Amino acid sequence: MTMLADAKEKWAGAVNTLTLGATAGEGGTRTSTVTVGGGTGVPFMRFDGATPHPPVVAIEIWDREPDDWPAALTAAWGKAVKSPADWARKAVEEAGADLICLKLAGTHPDTGDRSPAEAAAVVRSVLKAVGVPLVIWGCDSEAKDNEVLPSCSQAAAGERCLLGAATEDNYKTLVAACQADGHALIGLSPIDINIAKQVNILISEMGFPLDRIVMYQTTGALGYGLEYTYSIQERGRLAALGGDKMMAMPVICMVGQEAWRAKESKATTEEQPTWGDPALRGMLWELSTAVTLLQAGSDIMVMRHPQAALGLKDMIKRLVV
Amino acid sequence: MLVIGERINGMFEAIGEAIKNKDPKPVREMAEKQLAGGADALDINVGTRVPKAERAAAMRWLIEVTREVTDKPLSIDNPSLETVRVGLQAATIKGRAIINSTTGQAEKLAAFMGLAHEFGAGIVGLSIDENGVAATIEGKLEIGMRTLAAATDAGVSIEDVYLDPIILPVNCDQKAPGIVIETIRQFRLLSDPAPHVVIGLSNLSQGATERSLINRVFLTMAIGAGLDASIHDPLDTELTNTMVTAEILLNKAIYSDSYLTAYLQGKA
């Protein structure tokens, strides 16, 4: 009997490989580093191409105690939410965070308006508290981010952090800071693949290396645009594998942030008595969103609930066995 | 789209002189210029001014000089089996090679496919056989089919075969371009995965006045029909921009406002 050869998809390109975090020997103080990307085929299709660096799980913490998170979510962290350093430590020790994603929510003019120096101090305290690499995310106010992020970049110089986010209209300050301090950079585009590519081109035109860019195409939660995110990310990944170097960046997903905005996650038992335990419901909403996006080609999954993060890590482990 | 730069050719005066004087500088410069213009591979042709007995040595020299500046695939452009073998030996020291080319006679196909297999090289199969250039769609398809069969027999992957329907100057035969377009469409249906289809674009406008315009209009039509490789002049910026735009319009690449810049940046 003649054996038929397996039908394999051949890809010309690969996802860029990016290492975050620098150890003492590399000019930083991290005790562990994280490498993402390098995929030479669609995710988890081992017979087509390799996934040398499986997706990693970051846990999102804030520089101030969140006042608008659902109770089920804040309860999962307990008192740790009062101190970014304690929160980061707990995220690593109890939820297995590969990275910490520090969101500087308290610097927003409407919610604290903390100064660049205060933000830099928080960055330093988190760096001191944990040995994993850091993602440092601004407050989504362009003007304020342009003041705050350069200070934070400098405070973490040499640590090879990932800073975000650069947009089509506001990228020069952040690119210059990341360039000077040796960080990687997140390029943000709102569910628009053409703008995603444009942002990458603009960043690289400033002399910033393509292999230090991570794409954030914004994340839609289950029931709230997940399929748009999925198709954009999938198309971007297929372009990368097809050899488009301007789309070959690893991808970050803000899963927790979006999943916990869904009413299915937030609703209390009083509001929706038939929807089941809110603690479990929200966590599963977040986990389901994350697991779906893994298939589209995602590399850094930013999670909020510790159990969702642990569940996702377990799922990734099983997918790459 | 695989762009094979055509400018390292002894028929061009600067390269012809360089071969004669063994002066590597113009060759290196032309290689670098074409790569900066977006070439994915470089065609190497010693031309006809070099005496036959010296062509293999000239081919080796041209390739060695080009290999000093790039490890991109080199297309060994010569009809002689021996010269091609010498070229393959030199080119595959680092990087891949493409044999350019074989014609469709059974014995030639067997010999050249054997070489392609031996060196893991790509190979261009021309729509020419013992009866000359096939003038009809059916004739071109028949030779194309024979070429693919010979590749399979020799253990050469279909993905390494580039079928060339042969484009003749438009001022010689105005029916030919339309026949080539339809042939490209049908070449792509000959197997799954489809074979690559390549043309030597500049031949189309030989002797014509509006060379660049003719080339870029035809390239656009050919890309629309399924062409995925072309031997042409990557220094013709208008041609490159037209090609990149055609690929954007056919959704073969992702649009961005700076897509023309992105094309060249992505090659760097």
Boltz contact constraints between the chains, C-beta under 6 A:
constraints:
  - contact:
      token1: [A, 193]
      token2: [B, 254]
      max_distance: 6.0
  - contact:
      token1: [A, 194]
      token2: [B, 255]
      max_distance: 6.0
  - contact:
      token1: [A, 194]
      token2: [B, 256]
      max_distance: 6.0
  - contact:
      token1: [A, 197]
      token2: [B, 254]
      max_distance: 6.0
  - contact:
      token1: [A, 197]
      token2: [B, 256]
      max_distance: 6.0
  - contact:
      token1: [A, 198]
      token2: [B, 256]
      max_distance: 6.0
  - contact:
      token1: [A, 198]
      token2: [B, 257]
      max_distance: 6.0
  - contact:
      token1: [A, 201]
      token2: [B, 258]
      max_distance: 6.0
  - contact:
      token1: [A, 201]
      token2: [B, 262]
      max_distance: 6.0
  - contact:
      token1: [A, 239]
      token2: [B, 254]
      max_distance: 6.0
  - contact:
      token1: [A, 245]
      token2: [B, 266]
      max_distance: 6.0
  - contact:
      token1: [A, 246]
      token2: [B, 262]
      max_distance: 6.0
  - contact:
      token1: [A, 246]
      token2: [B, 266]
      max_distance: 6.0
